[in-house]
Amino acid sequence: MHRLMRHRGHEVVIHGRDGRMFRGVMDGVDPPRGVFIRDGFGRRRFFSFVFVAAIFSFRGRRRIF
């Protein structure tokens, strides 16, 4: 099991390499490619690991990637 999968269902913040910030609920992980989150509008969005600079969990405000 990928270590990010234990955060599935938790609220997360994704900081992109270009400085943008995305909030949502961790929905799934595709280990070689990236992560899926559900945003506030119910859409499922994919973020490739190339785009992601850091992922923070709202629980304890710690960095998980």
Secondary structure as GFF3:
##gff-version 3
##sequence-region A 1 65
A	DSSP	three_ten_helix	3	7	.	.	.	ID=ss1
A	DSSP	beta_strand	11	16	.	.	.	ID=ss2
A	DSSP	beta_strand	21	30	.	.	.	ID=ss3
A	DSSP	beta_strand	34	38	.	.	.	ID=ss4
A	DSSP	beta_strand	44	48	.	.	.	ID=ss5
A	DSSP	beta_strand	52	57	.	.	.	ID=ss6
A	DSSP	beta_strand	62	63	.	.	.	ID=ss7
###
